[in-house]
């Protein structure tokens, strides 16, 4: 490492030595320009104070400003070829632009962004990030079979975490285009070497077409094998499930994909043709504990709030599918004229409230976790109401 680490704190290491390490890893030959003198409202983002500074010169500027902690901030930039690199003070006050920051053109030995067209290229790009981390990312290799669509990797660093972003390559090659996200991984410098293992399979970074519940079960079983910490289980918890649910539950043309992985927790999404998107979330290593309700037809159904008895029965079916029994419901959000009911409700109480407040709406389940169930948000003209259930 040689004095590396994406965060510097006074007393831990030499400031100029740390900036030299940043230069070797991430910065080209043009030196640093320093932006500061933030003044409201005339200069809300500051002005350029210095340019062409080397590591020693930049260290003098930060020492003169009395900075006690710094971090490296990187972004994907407007295009794949132009990521950004900045050194900024670690925030200690209310949110706002930093009083002083150093900018540089990217360069160095570590590529912040790169095309990743298959698992082998993804592995190669991830492992070359190792100089930035306290623990190197082990090379795992992988197939060179092309992904269904070419991707681009990008690295975002902040004082409290690291984001690995996989976007469509086409969106990153468009001039000044917004990235089309495929999956993002949120981790820390200490955990990134472990967490990146969750990405290295085509089924994690590609949408998977499903025609029926059996296909959903097969997809979940495949992901369970990918993420099983002890290797492939002898028999998947999803084996044989969903076979008799029929194609009408999710609808032909539906797609399953991993949207986000955050500190080992996975967000799955099922984009359905006949209903709103359904999501589920939980630890990757515990997939069978929180994803099984996705194979219950009740979770994929909807209910018309104008029919009270049918609505209450539908809510009770959601409770059984996710918790195996009764739950307590709570409504949050809202505003003046859209007040949420106080306290927690049972299915009957929530049904009466939904029936009286939204008699023309269809309600559906939007998110399932290991210990909660959330309906799709209820939007009014002025606010958003969220309905959440926990085991009674």
C-alpha distance (Angstrom), angle and dihedral (degrees) to the residues before:
residue distance angle dihedral
X1 . . .
X2 3.80 . .
X3 3.81 99.5 .
X4 3.77 94.6 -32.9
X5 3.77 131.7 141.5
X6 3.77 128.0 123.5
X7 3.82 93.3 -110.3
X8 3.82 125.5 57.1
X9 3.81 123.5 -162.2
X10 3.78 126.2 -172.4
X11 3.79 112.2 -100.2
X12 3.79 95.4 21.4
X13 3.80 99.2 85.2
X14 3.79 143.8 -19.0
X15 3.82 111.3 -66.4
X16 3.81 95.4 -147.3
X17 3.82 90.3 45.9
X18 3.81 90.6 51.8
X19 3.82 92.2 49.8
X20 3.81 89.6 49.4
X21 3.82 88.1 54.2
X22 3.82 90.2 50.8
X23 3.80 88.2 51.7
X24 3.79 93.5 51.8
X25 3.78 92.4 49.6
X26 3.79 104.7 35.8
X27 3.81 116.4 3.7
X28 3.80 132.5 83.1
X29 3.80 127.5 -142.4
X30 3.81 100.1 -82.5
X31 3.80 98.3 87.7
X32 3.79 126.6 -136.7
X33 3.77 132.8 -55.0
X34 3.78 117.0 -155.2
X35 3.80 123.0 -141.0
X36 3.79 118.4 -163.0
X37 3.80 145.6 119.1
X38 3.78 93.2 97.8
X39 3.81 108.6 -168.9
X40 3.78 128.2 173.3
X41 2.95 126.0 -100.9
X42 3.83 100.0 -7.1
X43 3.83 99.8 50.2
X44 3.81 106.0 18.6
X45 3.81 92.4 163.0
X46 3.79 97.8 33.0
X47 3.80 131.2 -123.8
X48 3.79 136.1 -95.6
X49 3.81 111.3 -81.0
X50 3.81 101.7 170.6
X51 3.81 138.8 8.8
X52 3.78 137.2 -169.4
X53 3.82 93.8 26.3
X54 3.79 120.0 163.7
X55 3.81 123.0 -146.2
X56 3.82 94.5 -85.0
X57 3.80 92.9 47.8
X58 3.80 92.8 48.5
X59 3.81 90.7 48.0
X60 3.81 89.2 54.9
X61 3.82 90.6 52.6
X62 3.79 93.4 51.2
X63 3.80 92.9 44.3
X64 3.80 90.1 50.7
X65 3.80 89.3 53.1
X66 3.81 91.1 52.7
X67 3.80 94.1 -121.3
X68 3.81 112.3 175.0
X69 3.82 100.6 -174.1
X70 3.81 135.0 21.5
X71 3.78 135.8 -176.3
X72 3.79 137.8 -166.7
X73 3.80 113.1 -113.9
X74 3.79 118.4 -163.6
X75 3.79 130.8 176.7
X76 3.79 136.2 -175.5
X77 3.81 90.5 -110.9
X78 3.79 125.3 -147.9
X79 3.81 92.2 -63.4
X80 3.80 136.4 20.8
X81 3.80 90.8 -106.7
X82 3.82 95.0 52.6
X83 3.82 113.6 54.9
X84 3.80 115.8 162.2
X85 3.80 130.3 -121.5
X86 3.80 124.0 -164.5
X87 3.79 136.3 165.1
X88 3.79 111.9 -145.3
X89 3.81 139.0 168.6
X90 3.79 114.2 -95.0
X91 3.84 104.5 -104.7
X92 3.80 114.8 -105.7
X93 3.80 101.8 165.0
X94 3.79 140.1 42.5
X95 3.82 118.1 -38.7
X96 3.78 116.4 -80.0
X97 3.79 142.9 107.2
X98 3.83 114.4 -49.1
X99 3.79 116.1 -100.3
X100 3.81 89.8 -132.2
X101 3.79 132.7 17.1
X102 3.79 137.4 165.9
X103 3.80 121.3 -140.1
X104 3.80 129.3 -164.6
X105 3.77 139.8 173.1
X106 3.81 111.1 -101.5
X107 3.78 119.7 -105.1
X108 3.78 135.6 114.8
X109 3.78 129.7 103.1
X110 3.82 99.3 -54.8
X111 3.81 120.3 76.1
X112 3.81 109.7 -142.2
X113 3.79 91.8 -166.0
X114 3.79 135.0 21.6
X115 3.80 142.4 155.7
X116 3.81 112.4 -92.8
X117 3.79 110.0 -168.1
X118 3.81 98.3 164.7
X119 3.80 141.9 7.8
X120 3.81 92.3 -87.5
X121 3.82 92.1 56.3
X122 3.79 90.6 45.0
X123 3.80 90.0 52.2
X124 3.79 91.9 48.4
X125 3.81 93.3 49.9
X126 3.81 93.6 46.7
X127 3.80 95.0 48.4
X128 3.82 92.5 51.5
X129 3.84 88.2 61.2
X130 3.83 88.3 69.5
X131 3.85 97.3 100.0
X132 3.82 88.2 66.3
X133 3.80 94.0 55.8
X134 3.81 138.1 71.6
X135 3.82 89.4 -131.1
X136 3.83 120.4 39.5
X137 3.80 118.8 -121.7
X138 3.81 105.6 -116.2
X139 3.78 117.9 -127.0
X140 3.79 109.8 -114.3
X141 3.77 99.8 172.1
X142 3.76 118.2 -149.7
X143 3.76 145.3 -175.8
X144 3.80 122.8 -47.0
X145 3.81 90.6 -148.5
X146 3.81 104.1 129.1
X147 3.79 119.6 -108.7
X148 3.79 116.1 -113.8
X149 3.80 86.4 -103.1
X150 3.82 126.3 15.2
X151 3.80 114.3 -105.8
X152 3.78 137.0 -158.0
X153 3.80 125.5 -142.4
X154 3.78 123.2 -141.8
X155 3.82 133.4 179.8
X156 3.80 125.1 -143.3
X157 3.79 118.9 -174.3
X158 3.80 129.0 -166.9
X159 3.82 132.7 166.9
X160 3.80 91.2 -98.8
X161 3.78 102.3 37.7
X162 3.79 154.4 -11.5
X163 3.81 128.2 -111.7
X164 3.79 122.3 -155.5
X165 3.80 106.5 -163.3
X166 3.79 124.6 -164.8
X167 3.80 112.2 -166.4
X168 3.77 133.5 167.5
X169 3.80 109.1 -79.8
X170 3.79 90.4 -135.6
X171 3.82 91.6 60.4
X172 3.82 92.2 49.2
X173 3.79 92.4 51.5
X174 3.82 93.7 52.8
X175 3.83 111.6 100.9
X176 3.81 108.7 -105.0
X177 3.81 90.7 -13.6
X178 3.78 126.2 153.7
X179 3.82 113.2 -111.3
X180 3.80 115.9 -106.3
X181 3.79 100.8 -138.0
X182 3.81 119.4 -138.8
X183 3.81 100.2 173.1
X184 3.79 134.8 -22.1
X185 3.79 129.1 -155.7
X186 3.82 120.1 -153.4
X187 3.79 116.7 -162.9
X188 3.79 143.7 131.8
X189 3.79 131.0 -101.3
X190 3.81 89.0 -105.7
X191 3.83 94.9 51.1
X192 3.80 103.1 33.7
X193 3.81 94.1 93.1
X194 3.81 88.7 58.7
X195 3.79 100.0 36.5
X196 3.81 96.1 51.8
X197 3.81 88.3 66.2
X198 3.83 86.3 73.7
X199 3.83 90.8 65.1
X200 3.77 101.7 52.2
X201 3.77 103.0 96.4
X202 3.81 129.0 78.0
X203 3.81 90.8 -126.8
X204 3.81 89.4 63.0
X205 3.81 96.7 51.9
X206 3.81 100.4 35.5
X207 3.79 133.5 68.1
X208 3.80 111.9 -112.5
X209 3.80 118.1 -146.3
X210 3.82 114.4 -133.6
X211 3.79 127.2 -171.6
X212 3.80 100.4 -176.1
X213 3.78 144.2 -2.9
X214 3.80 92.4 -81.1
X215 3.82 88.5 60.5
X216 3.81 89.1 50.5
X217 3.82 89.9 51.9
X218 3.82 91.1 49.4
X219 3.82 90.4 50.0
X220 3.80 92.2 50.3
X221 3.81 90.6 47.7
X222 3.82 90.1 52.2
X223 3.82 91.8 50.6
X224 3.80 89.7 47.3
X225 3.80 89.1 56.5
X226 3.81 91.1 48.7
X227 3.81 93.7 50.4
X228 3.80 101.7 34.0
X229 3.83 104.7 125.8
X230 3.81 93.0 -151.3
X231 3.78 96.8 44.8
X232 3.79 128.6 -96.9
X233 3.82 111.1 -16.0
X234 3.80 115.8 -124.0
X235 3.79 90.8 -120.0
X236 3.78 124.3 12.7
X237 3.80 117.1 -125.4
X238 3.81 85.4 -131.2
X239 3.82 97.0 52.2
X240 3.78 111.9 128.2
X241 3.80 94.4 0.9
X242 3.77 122.8 131.1
X243 3.80 93.9 21.1
X244 3.81 95.5 125.1
X245 3.81 100.3 35.3
X246 3.79 93.1 94.3
X247 3.78 131.5 -137.3
X248 3.80 95.3 -83.0
X249 3.80 93.8 74.5
X250 3.80 98.0 71.7
X251 3.79 98.7 7.1
X252 3.77 129.8 -128.6
X253 3.79 110.5 -75.4
X254 3.80 95.0 38.1
X255 3.80 117.9 136.5
X256 3.81 135.6 -151.6
X257 3.78 121.3 -151.5
X258 3.79 142.4 161.6
X259 3.79 107.5 -115.4
X260 3.79 103.1 178.9
X261 3.79 142.2 -1.4
X262 3.80 113.9 -158.4
X263 3.81 120.8 -178.9
X264 3.81 89.8 -29.9
X265 3.81 94.9 -44.7
X266 3.81 115.9 118.8
X267 3.81 128.8 -148.7
X268 3.83 111.7 -154.8
X269 3.79 123.3 -167.6
X270 3.80 129.5 -159.8
X271 3.78 110.0 -163.3
X272 3.80 104.2 -158.0
X273 3.77 128.4 -163.8
X274 3.80 96.8 -142.6
X275 3.82 102.7 35.0
X276 3.81 141.4 29.6
X277 3.79 119.2 -74.8
X278 3.79 114.5 -76.4
X279 3.81 119.8 -149.0
X280 3.80 134.5 -168.4
X281 3.77 130.6 -169.8
X282 3.80 138.4 -166.6
X283 3.78 145.2 112.9
X284 3.80 113.4 -48.4
X285 3.81 91.2 -131.9
X286 3.84 90.5 55.1
X287 3.79 99.5 47.0
X288 3.79 94.9 134.7
X289 3.82 90.7 55.4
X290 3.81 97.3 58.6
X291 3.82 107.4 20.2
X292 3.83 100.0 57.3
X293 3.85 92.9 88.1
X294 3.82 87.4 65.0
X295 3.80 86.4 73.1
X296 3.81 94.0 56.3
X297 3.82 111.1 96.4
X298 3.83 89.7 -144.2
X299 3.81 91.7 68.5
X300 3.81 90.4 55.9
X301 3.80 95.1 49.3
X302 3.80 128.6 91.7
X303 3.79 133.2 -144.7
X304 3.79 134.0 -146.4
X305 3.81 109.4 -126.4
X306 3.79 91.3 -150.7
X307 3.83 91.2 72.6
X308 3.79 105.4 66.8
X309 3.82 101.9 -170.9
X310 3.81 93.0 46.2
X311 3.82 90.3 45.9
X312 3.81 93.5 53.1
X313 3.81 91.0 48.3
X314 3.80 89.6 49.5
X315 3.82 91.2 52.3
X316 3.81 89.9 49.7
X317 3.82 89.9 51.7
X318 3.82 89.3 53.4
X319 3.81 89.2 52.1
X320 3.80 92.9 51.2
X321 3.80 93.0 45.3
X322 3.81 95.1 52.3
X323 3.83 105.1 25.6
X324 3.78 104.0 19.1
X325 3.79 90.3 -123.3
X326 3.83 145.8 15.6
X327 3.80 122.9 -17.1
X328 3.77 138.3 -169.1
X329 3.79 117.6 -119.9
X330 3.79 128.6 -150.8
X331 3.82 129.8 -172.0
X332 3.81 118.6 -150.3
X333 3.78 136.3 178.5
X334 3.76 124.3 31.6
X335 3.78 129.2 121.4
X336 3.75 142.2 -139.7
X337 3.79 107.3 -21.6
X338 3.83 91.1 10.7
X339 3.79 99.6 67.9
X340 3.79 118.1 165.7
X341 3.81 117.3 -125.9
X342 3.83 111.8 -99.0
X343 3.78 122.8 -108.8
X344 3.79 127.1 -2.1
X345 3.79 127.0 -44.7
X346 3.77 137.1 -156.0
X347 3.81 120.4 -129.5
X348 3.79 92.1 -88.7
X349 3.80 93.6 50.7
X350 3.79 93.4 46.4
X351 3.81 90.5 46.9
X352 3.81 91.4 54.4
X353 3.81 91.5 49.1
X354 3.82 93.7 48.0
X355 3.81 90.4 45.4
X356 3.82 92.6 52.8
X357 3.82 96.9 39.8
X358 3.83 103.2 37.0
X359 3.81 107.4 21.2
X360 3.82 93.4 154.9
X361 3.83 97.3 49.2
X362 3.76 133.0 98.3
X363 3.79 112.4 -140.8
X364 3.79 126.8 -152.1
X365 3.79 140.6 174.1
X366 3.80 112.9 -96.4
X367 3.82 106.5 175.2
X368 3.81 135.6 21.4
X369 3.81 124.5 -170.9
X370 3.78 134.0 169.2
X371 3.81 91.8 -87.8
X372 3.80 107.5 16.1
X373 3.78 145.6 50.0
X374 3.79 124.0 -155.0
X375 3.78 127.4 -167.5
X376 3.78 120.6 -141.1
X377 3.79 108.5 -82.9
X378 3.79 117.8 -89.4
X379 3.78 109.9 -131.3
X380 3.78 123.3 -156.9
X381 3.79 129.9 -179.2
X382 3.80 91.1 -88.5
X383 3.81 110.0 19.3
X384 3.78 151.0 15.8
X385 3.80 125.0 -112.7
X386 3.82 122.4 -158.7
X387 3.81 122.2 -157.4
X388 3.82 116.3 -159.2
X389 3.80 132.4 176.8
X390 3.82 131.5 -159.3
X391 3.78 129.7 -175.4
X392 3.81 111.1 -79.0
